[in-house]
Amino acid sequence: MNVQCLRCKGRGFCGRIVCPHIVKSEAVFKVRDKLTKKDFSGAAPSPFVGRIGYPKLNVGILTPVDVKEDAWVYDAPHHWAEHNFKIPEIVDYRTALINSRFVVHAHDVSKVLDTVKEVGMASKPVELEINLKNKPRFRINSDSFMAPTGPNAKLKKAKVTSNPKISFKVEKVVDDSELKANDAMLYLYKSGFDENFLSKLLSVGTIGLKPNRKLVPTRWSISAVDDNIGKDIIKEIRDFKESDYLSFFGSYLGNYYLVLMFPEPWSYELFEIYAPKASWNTSTKVQFTTDYEGYGGRKSYAENCAGGYYAARLPILEKLKGMKRQSTILALRFITGEYIAPLGVWVCREATRKSMESKPLTFASKELMLDYAKKLVKKKFGIDLDQIFDKSILVNKLKTQSKLTGFF
């Protein structure tokens, strides 16, 4: 908390609608009375695998104290977005989860790891008895990749007290030791399992070729799922006809996406634009990061936009698949002061989904669509898009690239 925060005391001097420090403080008061026990029972909706120290990893079981009914809501990003949960609600749910953790090697095998795997495989939260070595300490861990986590303590013992509800389709891919992890994910995705579930399954090391199975840090598994599903859809849409000039616009939790489709072969460029006084940008100037891929795809990780690149790409590809079209895509993400705290890349995925569910506008030319985009963004955010278009690989290619039809 800096000097400005001490003067402000939650009155919004920073320009944000809600003060992140107040949200976190309120979360502390709501959960602190539950942090007095070393032994408790609850239904665990999710495992957690850290990344620091790899291949030695902090592995945890996220469990709300004494909650068995509706424990699934504590780890349900798609449900949160579908019902328009606000940031304070999501923070309340996540900070009520106690992270009962222990340290293991990525390739270890043990009884407690079997419990973690059951939590990751189950379609419903697994009822557990948890014994801790010490009382939980309250803290909020949040970053741009994962949903926040709350109190943590060292795990002494975890015991499953009811039969986990595991789908026969999940059991099928887990039992198949000769099925590659990517093929397992695609099979389950096409069977209706969402990205959040698939990332948990990959994270706890239950799918893939038997010799290759190991624990995968949660933040790595999230991007791996978004990327691999996206690549599979790209293979399919490359055979489709090209789209019209279309524009989609929508938002969730202060993250606005303007998605522009051009009638060209598949390519994709994302700009993440931070409005002044938004998260990670306390300056008065617009800041942005960008990544791009052409028809042949990327050969390296999208370092600038990171997980948000793959999370936003997936809903766009799902839309193109549903339209039976391919397109050159320019996606513009605007992060505003409404987004008071990082909640994970699931926000990017769900905000983009809301954008792609909006009714698109159709244009006769790229000039008309780009002009519309500039006027919309100037009016909505006070941002001049010319500075973005000047840096855009995609826009500059569209301006200069000749087409075969131009020679007839």
C-alpha positions in Angstrom: 0.0 0.0 0.0 1.6 3.3 -1.1 1.3 6.9 0.1 -1.5 7.6 -2.3 -3.5 4.7 -0.8 -2.9 6.0 2.7 -4.3 9.4 1.6 -7.2 7.9 -0.4 -8.5 5.3 2.1 -10.8 3.7 -0.5 -12.2 6.9 -1.9 -11.2 6.1 -5.5 -8.3 8.6 -6.0 -6.7 6.0 -8.3 -9.7 6.1 -10.6 -10.8 2.5 -9.9 -14.5 1.9 -9.2 -13.7 -0.6 -6.4 -10.7 -0.5 -4.1 -8.7 -3.7 -4.2 -7.4 -3.2 -0.7 -10.9 -3.0 0.7 -12.0 -6.1 -1.2 -9.1 -8.1 0.3 -9.7 -6.7 3.8 -13.4 -7.7 3.7 -12.4 -11.2 2.5 -10.0 -11.5 5.6 -12.8 -10.7 8.0 -15.2 -13.2 6.4 -12.8 -16.1 6.7 -10.6 -15.4 9.7 -13.0 -17.1 12.2 -12.6 -20.4 10.2 -8.8 -20.4 10.5 -8.7 -21.6 14.1 -8.8 -25.4 13.4 -6.1 -27.8 12.4 -8.6 -30.5 11.6 -11.7 -30.1 9.5 -13.9 -31.7 6.9 -15.1 -30.3 3.6 -15.6 -31.1 -0.1 -12.6 -30.3 -2.3 -13.4 -28.8 -5.7 -9.9 -28.5 -7.0 -6.2 -29.5 -6.6 -3.4 -26.9 -6.9 0.1 -27.5 -8.2 2.7 -24.8 -7.8 5.6 -24.1 -10.2 8.3 -22.6 -8.0 11.2 -25.1 -7.5 10.2 -27.4 -10.3 10.6 -30.4 -10.3 10.1 -30.1 -6.6 6.6 -28.8 -6.3 4.1 -27.5 -3.7 0.9 -29.5 -4.2 -2.3 -28.6 -2.5 -5.9 -29.6 -2.0 -8.2 -26.6 -2.0 -11.1 -27.1 0.4 -13.7 -24.8 2.0 -14.0 -25.5 5.7 -17.2 -27.4 6.6 -18.8 -26.9 3.2 -20.1 -29.9 1.3 -23.1 -28.6 -0.5 -22.4 -26.4 -3.6 -18.7 -26.6 -3.0 -18.3 -26.8 -6.8 -19.1 -23.0 -7.0 -15.8 -22.3 -5.4 -14.0 -23.4 -8.6 -16.4 -22.7 -11.5 -15.1 -19.9 -13.8 -17.6 -20.7 -16.6 -20.5 -20.6 -14.1 -19.2 -17.3 -12.6 -19.1 -15.7 -16.0 -22.5 -17.1 -17.1 -24.1 -15.6 -14.0 -22.1 -12.4 -14.1 -20.4 -12.8 -10.7 -18.6 -9.7 -9.6 -15.0 -9.5 -8.4 -15.8 -9.2 -4.7 -18.0 -12.4 -4.9 -15.2 -14.3 -6.7 -12.6 -13.2 -4.2 -14.9 -14.2 -1.3 -15.2 -17.7 -2.8 -11.6 -18.2 -3.5 -10.3 -16.9 -0.2 -12.5 -19.3 1.6 -10.6 -22.2 0.2 -7.8 -23.5 2.5 -4.8 -24.7 0.5 -3.6 -27.8 2.4 -0.2 -28.3 0.8 2.8 -30.6 0.8 6.1 -30.8 -1.2 6.7 -33.6 -3.7 8.7 -34.4 -6.8 6.9 -34.2 -10.1 7.3 -37.9 -10.6 6.6 -39.1 -7.1 3.9 -41.7 -6.2 2.2 -41.7 -2.8 -1.1 -42.2 -1.0 -1.7 -38.5 -0.5 -1.0 -37.9 -4.2 -3.6 -40.5 -5.1 -6.1 -38.4 -3.1 -5.0 -35.3 -5.1 -5.5 -37.2 -8.3 -9.0 -38.2 -7.3 -9.9 -34.6 -6.6 -8.6 -33.7 -10.1 -10.5 -36.5 -11.8 -13.8 -36.1 -10.0 -16.8 -34.4 -11.7 -18.0 -33.2 -8.3 -16.1 -32.0 -5.2 -14.6 -34.9 -3.2 -15.5 -35.1 0.5 -12.4 -35.2 2.7 -11.2 -35.1 6.3 -8.2 -32.8 6.5 -5.5 -32.9 9.2 -3.0 -30.0 9.2 0.3 -29.6 10.9 -0.4 -26.0 11.8 -3.3 -23.6 11.8 -3.9 -21.9 8.4 -2.4 -18.5 7.8 -4.5 -16.0 5.8 -3.1 -14.6 2.6 -4.4 -13.9 -0.9 -2.3 -15.2 -3.7 -3.3 -13.8 -7.1 -1.7 -13.5 -10.5 -2.6 -13.2 -14.1 -2.8 -16.9 -14.7 -4.8 -18.6 -12.0 -7.9 -17.8 -9.9 -6.8 -16.5 -6.5 -6.1 -18.8 -3.6 -6.5 -18.0 0.1 -5.2 -19.4 3.4 -2.6 -22.1 3.4 -1.1 -24.7 5.8 1.1 -27.8 5.7 -0.9 -31.0 5.2 -0.5 -33.8 7.7 -3.1 -36.2 6.4 -6.1 -36.3 4.0 -8.7 -39.0 3.9 -11.5 -39.4 1.4 -14.8 -40.0 3.2 -17.1 -40.7 0.2 -16.8 -42.3 -3.2 -15.6 -39.7 -5.8 -17.9 -39.2 -8.8 -15.7 -39.9 -11.7 -17.0 -40.0 -15.3 -16.5 -43.3 -17.2 -15.0 -41.2 -20.0 -12.4 -39.8 -17.6 -11.7 -43.3 -16.3 -11.3 -44.5 -19.9 -8.5 -42.0 -20.8 -6.8 -42.5 -17.4 -6.8 -46.2 -17.8 -5.4 -46.0 -21.3 -1.6 -45.8 -20.8 -0.9 -45.6 -24.5 -3.1 -42.6 -25.2 -1.2 -39.3 -25.6 -2.2 -36.5 -23.2 -3.3 -34.2 -26.1 -5.5 -36.9 -27.6 -7.1 -37.5 -24.2 -7.8 -33.8 -23.7 -9.4 -33.5 -27.2 -11.5 -36.6 -26.6 -12.9 -35.2 -23.3 -13.3 -31.6 -24.7 -15.4 -33.0 -27.5 -17.4 -34.9 -24.9 -18.4 -31.7 -23.2 -15.7 -31.3 -20.4 -14.7 -27.7 -20.0 -11.2 -26.2 -20.0 -11.1 -25.8 -16.2 -11.7 -29.5 -15.7 -9.2 -30.5 -18.3 -6.4 -28.3 -16.8 -7.0 -30.0 -13.4 -6.8 -33.4 -15.0 -3.5 -32.6 -16.8 -2.1 -30.9 -13.8 -2.4 -34.0 -11.5 -0.6 -36.2 -14.0 -3.4 -38.7 -14.7 -3.3 -38.7 -18.6 -0.7 -39.3 -21.2 1.7 -42.1 -22.0 2.4 -44.0 -18.8 6.2 -43.2 -18.7 5.5 -39.5 -19.3 2.9 -39.0 -16.6 3.9 -36.4 -14.0 2.6 -33.4 -12.1 2.3 -30.3 -14.1 2.1 -26.8 -12.5 -1.4 -25.5 -12.7 -0.5 -22.3 -14.6 1.3 -24.4 -17.2 -1.6 -26.8 -17.6 -4.1 -24.0 -18.2 -2.2 -22.6 -21.2 -1.5 -26.1 -22.5 -5.2 -26.9 -22.6 -6.2 -23.6 -24.3 -3.3 -23.9 -26.8 -3.8 -27.6 -27.8 -7.5 -27.4 -28.2 -7.1 -24.2 -30.2 -4.5 -25.9 -32.6 -6.9 -28.7 -33.2 -9.7 -26.3 -34.2 -7.3 -24.4 -36.5 -6.6 -27.6 -38.5 -10.3 -27.9 -39.1 -11.2 -24.3 -40.0 -8.4 -24.0 -42.6 -10.7 -25.9 -45.0 -13.6 -23.5 -44.5 -14.5 -20.5 -46.7 -13.4 -17.0 -45.5 -15.7 -14.9 -43.3 -17.2 -11.5 -44.1 -15.9 -8.3 -42.5 -17.3 -8.7 -39.0 -16.9 -6.9 -35.6 -17.8 -8.4 -32.2 -17.7 -6.4 -28.9 -18.3 -7.5 -25.3 -16.9 -7.5 -21.8 -16.6 -9.1 -18.4 -15.1 -7.8 -15.2 -13.6 -4.7 -16.8 -12.0 -6.6 -19.6 -13.4 -5.5 -23.0 -12.8 -7.3 -26.3 -13.2 -5.9 -29.7 -12.7 -8.7 -32.2 -12.4 -7.9 -35.9 -12.7 -10.6 -38.6 -11.3 -10.0 -42.1 -12.1 -12.3 -45.1 -8.6 -13.7 -45.3 -6.9 -17.0 -44.5 -6.4 -17.8 -40.8 -4.0 -15.6 -38.8 -4.4 -14.0 -35.4 -3.0 -11.0 -33.6 -3.8 -9.9 -30.0 -3.2 -6.5 -28.4 -3.7 -6.2 -24.7 -4.2 -2.5 -24.0 -4.0 -1.2 -20.5 -6.0 2.0 -20.0 -4.6 4.6 -17.6 -5.1 3.8 -13.9 -5.9 0.1 -14.8 -4.4 -2.9 -13.2 -0.6 -3.0 -13.8 -0.7 0.5 -15.3 -0.8 3.3 -12.7 0.5 5.8 -15.2 -1.6 8.3 -17.2 -0.5 6.8 -20.5 -1.8 3.9 -22.5 0.3 0.8 -22.4 0.0 -2.4 -24.5 1.5 -5.8 -25.3 1.1 -7.8 -28.4 1.7 -11.2 -30.0 0.9 -12.6 -33.5 0.7 -15.8 -35.5 0.4 -16.3 -39.2 -1.3 -19.1 -41.2 1.4 -21.6 -40.1 1.0 -20.8 -36.4 3.6 -19.9 -33.8 6.9 -21.7 -33.1 7.4 -20.2 -29.7 5.4 -19.3 -26.6 3.5 -15.9 -26.7 5.8 -14.3 -24.2 4.2 -10.8 -24.3 0.5 -11.6 -23.8 1.3 -15.0 -22.2 -1.7 -17.2 -21.2 -4.2 -14.5 -22.2 -3.1 -15.0 -25.9 -4.3 -18.6 -25.9 -7.3 -18.1 -23.7 -8.7 -15.4 -25.9 -7.9 -17.3 -29.1 -10.0 -20.4 -28.1 -13.5 -18.8 -28.0 -12.7 -17.0 -31.3 -11.9 -20.3 -32.9 -15.0 -22.0 -31.4 -17.0 -19.2 -33.0 -15.3 -19.7 -36.4 -15.9 -23.4 -36.2 -19.6 -22.8 -35.5 -19.8 -20.4 -38.4 -17.9 -22.8 -40.7 -15.5 -20.0 -41.6 -11.9 -19.1 -41.4 -10.7 -15.5 -40.9 -7.8 -13.2 -40.2 -8.4 -12.0 -36.6 -7.4 -8.8 -34.9 -8.4 -9.0 -31.2 -8.1 -5.9 -29.0 -8.4 -6.4 -25.2 -9.0 -3.2 -23.2 -8.2 -3.6 -19.4 -9.9 -0.8 -17.5 -9.9 0.3 -13.9 -12.9 -1.9 -13.2 -10.6 -4.9 -13.2 -9.2 -4.2 -9.8 -7.3 -7.4 -9.2 -5.9 -10.2 -11.4 -8.1 -13.2 -11.3 -6.5 -15.5 -13.9 -6.6 -16.1 -17.6 -10.1 -17.6 -17.3 -11.3 -14.0 -17.3 -9.7 -13.5 -20.8 -11.4 -16.7 -22.0 -14.9 -15.9 -20.6 -14.8 -12.2 -21.6 -13.9 -13.2 -25.1 -16.7 -15.7 -25.1 -19.2 -12.9 -24.1 -17.8 -10.8 -27.0 -18.3 -13.7 -29.5 -21.8 -14.2 -28.3 -22.7 -10.6 -29.1 -24.5 -9.8 -32.4 -21.8 -8.9 -34.9 -21.7 -5.8 -37.2 -21.1 -6.4 -40.9 -19.0 -4.1 -43.0 -18.5 -3.7 -46.8 -14.7 -3.1 -46.5 -11.8 -3.2 -44.1 -11.5 0.6 -44.2 -15.1 1.0 -42.9 -14.5 -1.6 -40.2 -11.2 -0.1 -39.0 -12.8 3.4 -39.0 -15.7 2.1 -36.9 -13.2 0.5 -34.5 -11.3 3.8 -34.0 -14.5 5.7 -33.3 -15.9 3.1 -30.9 -12.6 2.9 -28.9 -12.2 6.7 -28.8 -15.7 7.1 -27.5 -15.6 4.2 -25.1 -12.1 4.4 -23.7 -10.6 7.7 -25.0 -7.8 5.8 -26.7 -6.5 6.6 -30.2 -6.3 3.3 -32.1 -3.9 4.7 -34.7 -1.0 4.0 -32.4 -2.1 0.4 -32.2 -2.7 0.0 -35.9 0.7 1.5 -36.7 2.3 -1.3 -34.7 0.0 -4.1 -36.0 1.6 -6.7 -38.2 -1.8 -7.8 -39.4 -3.1 -4.4 -40.3 0.0 -3.4 -42.1 -0.1 -6.7 -44.1 -3.7 -6.1 -45.0 -2.8 -2.6 -46.3 0.2 -3.7 -48.4 -0.4 -7.4 -49.4 -1.5 -7.9 -53.0 -4.2 -10.5 -53.7 -4.5 -12.7 -56.8 -7.9 -11.2 -57.6 -6.2 -7.9 -58.1 -4.5 -9.2 -61.3 -7.8 -10.1 -63.0 
